[in-house]
Amino acid sequence: MSNVLKSSRPIIAITMGDPRGIGPEVIVKALAKIRRPSMGTPLVLGDAHLLSQIGQTLGLRLKVREVGEDFQEAPPGVLPVLSLSHFSLKTLSAAPPEETSRASFAYVEKAGEMALAGKVQAIVTAPVSKEAIYTAGIPFHGHTEYLAAISRAREFVMMLAGKCLKVALVTTHLPLRKVAQRLRPEKIQSVIEITAQGLQEWFLIKNPRIGVAAFNPHAGEGGLFGKEEITIRQAVRQTFEKGLAVAGPFPADTLFYRARKGEFDAVVCMYHDQGLIPLKLLHFDSAVNITLGLPFIRTSVDHGVAYDIAGRGLASSRSMEEAIRLAAKMARKKEIHKNNFLKLKSKNIN
């Protein structure tokens, strides 16, 4: 197995995010810190000139090199970039928001295309502005939804992972008033099952314990505050009967404390902020966003574009570092499973 690990150098496509945000900064900072052998081979889809300027401004020893789609390897200290835009620190401030927003989407679009073609083994995404991309005329509701759509993944899960807490979402980028309408037993059951599979496959938790959050205060208080818990309880019962260690629905105000203390390996949440608020409280600059259920690996930082601090050298690169490391680890693990399967298949044929 160790020989496979040493020879496996997965190509990790890293999308630059919104050029006006902190994405370019956290990428160059992260790749200046991470040792190449431990992370595979990075390929940034973005803007070589802009990244080079930012690296120089920050005083980083990182040489940016523009490459093509057939890229395979780069020496240590060199950051390969597939350029899909041509900005500079000088022209960026004058560029129309629609132009930079379209560029940020183009990076994601190319990453998805390359992942589906097998040209890269994982995708790591820097933050974009969903509002800005949508305003530019592109019907975009988020990385997760877009990548699921182009890969035709019918069942997928957004999971946010930190050292002490992991949360999975039944609904993602949806107005809160619409969440209750989307809570269906089959959907909740699917999220629980995909989350359990992800914990087993990527985090090596043999029998993951999953706590499921209620939708209403006090878990509905016996129906006094709402009936959605009936639906959630049905999904929990169905997955429990399949042999999964799942329990709930529990009031959210106590469930996260119980998970933090180690009672559960992950919490399945009904809506975005229900899971993101406690996660960011514990892991504001270190959590990683993982999309489970896609035909390729995708991780992401767990923060936004942060326009207010962009260009000031203040952004923390820790979440990007963790997202790159995890993507590389997952890609190497997937390659090991693939090689082991091929060896077994060849042995059986012979």
NORZI-V953352 format. One record per residue. N is the residue number from 1. RES is the residue in three letters. PSI is psi in whole degrees, -180 to 180 (* if undefined). NEAR is the number of other C-alpha atoms within 12 Angstrom. Layout:
[[N:RES:PSI:NEAR] [N:RES:PSI:NEAR]]
//
This chain:
[[1:MET:-39:16] [2:SER:-35:10] [3:ASN:-37:12] [4:VAL:-41:19] [5:LEU:-41:24] [6:LYS:-34:17] [7:SER:-18:17] [8:SER:113:29] [9:ARG:80:32] [10:PRO:143:40] [11:ILE:123:41] [12:ILE:110:48] [13:ALA:122:50] [14:ILE:113:54] [15:THR:139:49] [16:MET:-17:50] [17:GLY:-168:50] [18:ASP:122:45] [19:PRO:-25:52] [20:ARG:-8:45] [21:GLY:-162:35] [22:ILE:0:36] [23:GLY:-54:49] [24:PRO:-40:50] [25:GLU:-47:45] [26:VAL:-27:48] [27:ILE:-51:54] [28:VAL:-36:49] [29:LYS:-46:33] [30:ALA:-46:35] [31:LEU:-18:42] [32:ALA:-24:29] [33:LYS:-37:24] [34:ILE:133:28] [35:ARG:130:20] [36:ARG:-46:28] [37:PRO:-25:25] [38:SER:-3:27] [39:MET:2:34] [40:GLY:-157:37] [41:THR:117:41] [42:PRO:147:49] [43:LEU:110:49] [44:VAL:129:48] [45:LEU:107:51] [46:GLY:-118:46] [47:ASP:106:44] [48:ALA:-44:36] [49:HIS:-45:30] [50:LEU:-44:37] [51:LEU:-39:45] [52:SER:-44:35] [53:GLN:-43:26] [54:ILE:-41:36] [55:GLY:-42:31] [56:GLN:-41:21] [57:THR:-37:19] [58:LEU:-5:22] [59:GLY:32:16] [60:LEU:141:26] [61:ARG:79:22] [62:LEU:113:29] [63:LYS:123:26] [64:VAL:131:35] [65:ARG:129:29] [66:GLU:132:28] [67:VAL:173:24] [68:GLY:-177:19] [69:GLU:-20:26] [70:ASP:10:17] [71:PHE:141:25] [72:GLN:-36:23] [73:GLU:157:27] [74:ALA:145:23] [75:PRO:160:18] [76:PRO:142:24] [77:GLY:-2:24] [78:VAL:130:28] [79:LEU:106:42] [80:PRO:135:39] [81:VAL:127:41] [82:LEU:104:34] [83:SER:126:32] [84:LEU:4:32] [85:SER:170:30] [86:HIS:78:26] [87:PHE:170:30] [88:SER:167:23] [89:LEU:-30:27] [90:LYS:-44:15] [91:THR:-18:17] [92:LEU:-42:28] [93:SER:-25:18] [94:ALA:-10:14] [95:ALA:137:20] [96:PRO:140:18] [97:PRO:-33:27] [98:GLU:-35:25] [99:GLU:-46:27] [100:THR:-32:35] [101:SER:-42:35] [102:ARG:-37:34] [103:ALA:-43:36] [104:SER:-34:47] [105:PHE:-36:43] [106:ALA:-36:31] [107:TYR:-44:39] [108:VAL:-42:41] [109:GLU:-46:32] [110:LYS:-39:32] [111:ALA:-45:44] [112:GLY:-42:40] [113:GLU:-44:25] [114:MET:-36:32] [115:ALA:-43:31] [116:LEU:-29:25] [117:ALA:-4:17] [118:GLY:14:21] [119:LYS:-22:24] [120:VAL:153:37] [121:GLN:-11:40] [122:ALA:159:49] [123:ILE:135:53] [124:VAL:127:51] [125:THR:132:53] [126:ALA:163:50] [127:PRO:144:43] [128:VAL:167:41] [129:SER:111:35] [130:LYS:-41:29] [131:GLU:-44:23] [132:ALA:-41:32] [133:ILE:-43:29] [134:TYR:-40:20] [135:THR:-30:19] [136:ALA:0:21] [137:GLY:13:17] [138:ILE:121:23] [139:PRO:80:18] [140:PHE:127:29] [141:HIS:3:25] [142:GLY:156:32] [143:HIS:-48:41] [144:THR:-50:40] [145:GLU:-40:30] [146:TYR:-49:28] [147:LEU:-35:40] [148:ALA:-40:28] [149:ALA:-46:22] [150:ILE:-25:23] [151:SER:0:25] [152:ARG:37:18] [153:ALA:112:20] [154:ARG:-33:21] [155:GLU:116:29] [156:PHE:159:39] [157:VAL:135:42] [158:MET:117:44] [159:MET:132:45] [160:LEU:126:47] [161:ALA:127:43] [162:GLY:177:36] [163:LYS:-38:24] [164:CYS:-15:28] [165:LEU:137:38] [166:LYS:134:43] [167:VAL:144:53] [168:ALA:146:46] [169:LEU:132:44] [170:VAL:-43:44] [171:THR:152:36] [172:THR:-101:34] [173:HIS:84:26] [174:LEU:138:21] [175:PRO:140:15] [176:LEU:-34:18] [177:ARG:-16:12] [178:LYS:-8:14] [179:VAL:-48:24] [180:ALA:-35:26] [181:GLN:-25:20] [182:ARG:-5:24] [183:LEU:107:34] [184:ARG:145:24] [185:PRO:-43:26] [186:GLU:-35:22] [187:LYS:-47:29] [188:ILE:-42:44] [189:GLN:-43:38] [190:SER:-43:30] [191:VAL:-43:42] [192:ILE:-46:50] [193:GLU:-44:39] [194:ILE:-37:35] [195:THR:-46:47] [196:ALA:-43:41] [197:GLN:-41:28] [198:GLY:-40:36] [199:LEU:-37:31] [200:GLN:-47:21] [201:GLU:-44:22] [202:TRP:-25:29] [203:PHE:4:24] [204:LEU:36:15] [205:ILE:109:19] [206:LYS:-49:16] [207:ASN:78:22] [208:PRO:138:31] [209:ARG:122:32] [210:ILE:126:44] [211:GLY:136:43] [212:VAL:128:51] [213:ALA:145:45] [214:ALA:165:44] [215:PHE:-41:43] [216:ASN:162:30] [217:PRO:143:24] [218:HIS:28:23] [219:ALA:36:30] [220:GLY:-12:24] [221:GLU:52:19] [222:GLY:27:17] [223:GLY:-9:17] [224:LEU:-36:13] [225:PHE:6:16] [226:GLY:162:19] [227:LYS:0:23] [228:GLU:-26:32] [229:GLU:-24:35] [230:ILE:-44:27] [231:THR:-45:32] [232:ILE:-42:42] [233:ARG:-36:31] [234:GLN:-44:26] [235:ALA:-41:35] [236:VAL:-44:37] [237:ARG:-42:26] [238:GLN:-40:25] [239:THR:-34:32] [240:PHE:-40:23] [241:GLU:-18:15] [242:LYS:-2:15] [243:GLY:5:17] [244:LEU:146:26] [245:ALA:78:30] [246:VAL:144:38] [247:ALA:154:35] [248:GLY:-173:35] [249:PRO:139:37] [250:PHE:149:33] [251:PRO:131:28] [252:ALA:-28:32] [253:ASP:-15:22] [254:THR:-23:23] [255:LEU:-43:35] [256:PHE:-34:36] [257:TYR:-43:24] [258:ARG:-40:24] [259:ALA:-41:33] [260:ARG:-31:25] [261:LYS:-5:14] [262:GLY:6:20] [263:GLU:-29:22] [264:PHE:149:31] [265:ASP:-23:38] [266:ALA:158:49] [267:VAL:129:52] [268:VAL:122:52] [269:CYS:153:47] [270:MET:-26:48] [271:TYR:167:37] [272:HIS:-63:28] [273:ASP:-22:26] [274:GLN:-37:33] [275:GLY:-35:39] [276:LEU:-32:35] [277:ILE:-54:23] [278:PRO:-35:30] [279:LEU:-46:37] [280:LYS:-25:29] [281:LEU:-38:21] [282:LEU:-33:24] [283:HIS:55:28] [284:PHE:-42:27] [285:ASP:15:27] [286:SER:-8:31] [287:ALA:155:37] [288:VAL:138:41] [289:ASN:125:45] [290:ILE:132:43] [291:THR:112:44] [292:LEU:145:39] [293:GLY:-4:32] [294:LEU:160:32] [295:PRO:-1:27] [296:PHE:168:37] [297:ILE:134:46] [298:ARG:124:48] [299:THR:169:45] [300:SER:161:47] [301:VAL:158:49] [302:ASP:50:39] [303:HIS:171:36] [304:GLY:-166:32] [305:VAL:-24:32] [306:ALA:57:28] [307:TYR:-30:26] [308:ASP:-24:14] [309:ILE:2:18] [310:ALA:139:26] [311:GLY:5:30] [312:ARG:-2:20] [313:GLY:18:25] [314:LEU:-12:18] [315:ALA:138:29] [316:SER:136:29] [317:SER:7:34] [318:ARG:-44:31] [319:SER:-39:38] [320:MET:-41:45] [321:GLU:-47:38] [322:GLU:-37:38] [323:ALA:-40:45] [324:ILE:-46:51] [325:ARG:-44:39] [326:LEU:-41:35] [327:ALA:-43:42] [328:ALA:-42:40] [329:LYS:-44:33] [330:MET:-40:39] [331:ALA:-41:39] [332:ARG:-40:35] [333:LYS:-41:30] [334:LYS:-39:26] [335:GLU:-38:28] [336:ILE:-46:24] [337:HIS:-41:20] [338:LYS:-46:17] [339:ASN:-41:20] [340:ASN:-39:16] [341:PHE:-43:14] [342:LEU:-38:14] [343:LYS:-44:15] [344:LEU:-42:13] [345:LYS:-44:12] [346:SER:-39:11] [347:LYS:-40:10] [348:ASN:-35:9] [349:ILE:-41:8] [350:ASN:*:7]]
//
